[in-house]
């Protein structure tokens, strides 16, 4: 037995020539509706804290301009190991200040995707990614679906839907700034997107039957999750009934969305639905008043909370994160 202390010390020195093993991926978080056109929200983003082993989902409405996207992607990729993004309606806006030179419709979306790729941010145009961190393995599937005005009462016909909303002085800005080019309407664009997304999700499930999916989009997939008390008829611009059963068809563990600016957690069947909006400054001012910041409002998607018993699966309103 070697008792020489110098030799023992030398043997204990680690081999520094071998590269260190990377830390395993950690948790997956999400936030949506950063709306970086607002100064208070840009200042909030500056406080994002590093979580170098974790992932972050940005599920739409980062802002309206390429500058807003670059701001968000710069901060997110500096703080997180992996970043995913799905577009909201605001990213697709062609602003009046852009006049005739502004990109419209599909070309505006393509520009957003290219900006994301500058930062290595994964989009609905990229292959779905295997998440092997806590709560995994799961496939992360960002999607882009739009809406088709079908979130409306049965007695309201499609041709009367906009008039029905205007009866309550409700009209989405989308009607003026979100152009469907090259399609004839947002409904037609939505149909194309749905077919494309269904095909990709079906292929993912067929190719990975043992894996659950984390489906990430901006618009809610189910009408029964849309509850906006102050503007209920805004539901027209909140999704499509054609995605009602996607959580079951596509083996989803969690569905992540934004758009409503109403943070909530719901369960349908064995799938957890998370609305993860930050929202406009006045909508999270009370959180600030309580000393909370953007880090407190990140929603943990994986591993996330355990599914409660069936008789306790009501809506959990998450005013403070």
Residue pairs with C-beta under 8 A, 6 or more apart in sequence:
2 8
23 52
23 53
24 53
24 132
24 133
25 53
25 54
25 55
25 81
25 82
25 131
25 132
25 133
25 134
25 136
26 51
26 53
26 54
26 55
26 81
26 133
26 134
27 51
27 54
27 55
27 133
27 134
27 135
27 300
27 302
27 303
28 54
28 55
28 56
28 57
28 131
28 133
28 134
28 135
28 140
28 214
28 300
28 301
28 302
29 51
29 54
29 55
29 56
29 57
29 80
29 298
29 299
29 300
29 301
30 56
30 57
30 58
30 59
30 216
30 256
30 274
30 276
30 298
30 299
30 301
31 56
31 57
31 58
31 59
31 276
31 277
31 278
31 294
31 297
31 298
31 299
32 57
32 58
32 59
32 60
32 61
32 88
32 218
32 256
32 257
32 258
32 259
32 275
32 276
32 277
32 278
33 60
33 61
33 88
33 258
33 259
33 261
33 277
33 278
33 279
34 41
34 45
34 58
34 61
34 62
34 63
34 72
34 278
35 41
35 61
35 62
35 63
35 90
35 278
35 279
35 280
36 42
36 45
36 62
36 63
36 68
36 71
36 72
37 63
37 64
37 65
37 68
38 280
38 281
40 281
41 278
41 280
41 281
42 71
44 278
44 293
44 294
45 71
45 72
45 75
45 294
46 75
47 293
47 294
47 295
48 75
48 76
48 79
48 294
48 295
49 79
49 295
50 78
50 79
50 80
51 79
51 80
51 81
52 79
52 80
52 81
53 81
53 133
54 80
54 81
54 133
55 80
55 81
55 82
55 83
55 84
55 131
55 133
55 140
56 76
56 79
56 80
56 82
56 83
56 84
56 298
57 83
57 84
57 85
57 86
57 140
57 142
57 216
57 256
57 276
57 301
58 72
58 76
58 83
58 84
58 85
58 86
58 121
59 85
59 86
59 88
59 216
59 217
59 218
59 256
59 257
59 258
59 276
60 85
60 86
60 87
60 88
60 89
60 90
60 91
60 217
60 218
60 258
60 259
61 88
61 89
61 90
61 91
61 218
61 258
61 259
61 277
62 68
62 69
62 72
62 85
62 88
62 90
62 91
63 69
63 71
63 72
63 90
63 91
64 90
64 91
64 93
64 95
65 95
66 111
66 112
66 115
69 91
69 112
69 115
69 116
70 115
70 118
70 119
73 83
73 85
73 115
73 116
73 118
73 119
73 121
74 119
76 83
76 119
76 121
77 83
77 119
77 120
77 121
82 122
82 129
83 119
83 120
83 121
83 122
84 121
84 122
84 123
84 129
84 140
84 142
84 216
85 116
85 121
85 122
85 123
85 142
86 123
86 124
86 142
86 143
86 144
86 216
86 217
86 218
87 109
87 112
87 124
87 144
87 218
88 218
88 219
88 258
88 259
89 172
89 174
89 178
89 218
89 237
89 259
91 108
91 109
91 112
92 105
92 108
92 109
92 112
92 178
93 108
93 173
93 174
93 177
93 178
94 102
94 103
94 104
94 108
94 177
94 178
94 179
95 102
95 177
96 177
102 108
103 111
104 179
104 181
105 179
105 180
105 181
105 182
105 183
105 189
106 181
106 182
106 183
106 189
107 181
108 179
109 144
112 123
113 123
113 124
113 125
116 122
116 123
117 123
122 129
122 140
122 142
123 142
124 142
124 143
124 144
124 197
126 142
128 139
128 140
128 141
128 200
128 204
128 213
129 139
129 140
130 136
130 137
130 138
130 139
130 140
130 211
131 137
131 138
131 139
131 140
131 214
131 302
133 302
134 302
134 303
135 301
135 302
135 303
135 304
136 302
137 211
138 211
138 212
138 213
138 214
138 253
138 302
139 204
139 208
139 211
139 212
139 213
139 214
140 213
140 214
140 216
141 200
141 201
141 204
141 213
141 214
141 215
141 216
141 250
142 216
142 217
143 197
143 201
143 215
143 216
143 217
144 193
144 197
144 217
144 218
145 190
145 193
145 194
145 197
145 217
145 219
145 221
145 239
145 240
145 243
146 186
146 189
146 190
146 193
146 219
146 240
147 186
147 190
147 219
147 236
147 237
147 238
147 239
147 240
148 186
148 187
148 190
148 191
148 240
148 242
149 158
149 161
149 162
149 187
149 236
149 237
150 158
150 223
150 239
150 240
150 241
150 242
151 223
151 226
151 235
151 236
151 238
151 239
151 240
151 241
152 161
152 164
152 235
152 236
156 164
161 236
162 171
162 175
162 236
164 233
164 236
165 171
165 233
165 234
165 236
167 233
168 231
168 232
168 233
170 231
170 233
170 234
172 234
172 236
172 237
174 186
174 237
178 186
180 186
180 188
180 189
183 189
183 192
190 240
194 240
194 242
194 243
201 213
201 215
201 246
201 249
201 250
202 249
202 250
204 213
204 250
205 213
205 249
205 250
205 251
209 251
211 251
212 251
212 252
212 253
213 250
213 251
213 252
213 253
214 252
214 253
214 254
214 256
214 301
214 302
215 221
215 246
215 247
215 250
215 252
215 254
215 255
215 256
216 256
216 257
217 255
217 256
217 257
218 257
218 258
218 259
219 238
219 239
219 240
219 257
219 259
220 226
220 238
220 239
220 257
220 259
220 260
220 273
220 275
221 239
221 243
221 244
221 246
221 247
221 255
221 257
221 273
222 239
222 243
222 244
222 247
222 268
222 273
223 235
223 238
223 239
223 241
223 244
225 264
225 266
225 273
225 275
226 235
226 238
226 239
226 260
227 260
227 262
228 234
228 235
228 238
228 260
228 262
238 259
238 260
246 252
246 255
247 255
247 268
247 269
247 271
247 273
248 269
248 271
252 271
253 271
253 272
254 271
254 272
254 273
254 274
254 301
254 302
254 304
255 271
255 272
255 273
255 274
256 274
256 276
256 299
256 301
257 273
257 274
257 275
257 276
258 275
258 276
258 277
259 275
259 277
260 275
260 277
261 277
261 279
261 280
261 283
262 275
262 277
262 317
263 275
263 276
263 277
263 297
263 299
263 317
263 318
263 319
263 321
264 274
264 275
264 315
264 316
264 317
264 318
265 272
265 273
265 274
265 275
265 305
265 315
265 316
265 318
266 272
266 273
266 313
266 315
266 316
267 273
267 307
267 308
267 313
270 307
272 304
272 305
272 307
274 299
274 301
274 304
276 299
277 283
278 284
278 294
278 297
284 297
286 319
286 320
287 293
287 296
287 297
287 319
287 320
287 321
290 320
292 320
292 321
296 320
296 321
297 320
297 321
298 321
299 318
299 321
307 313
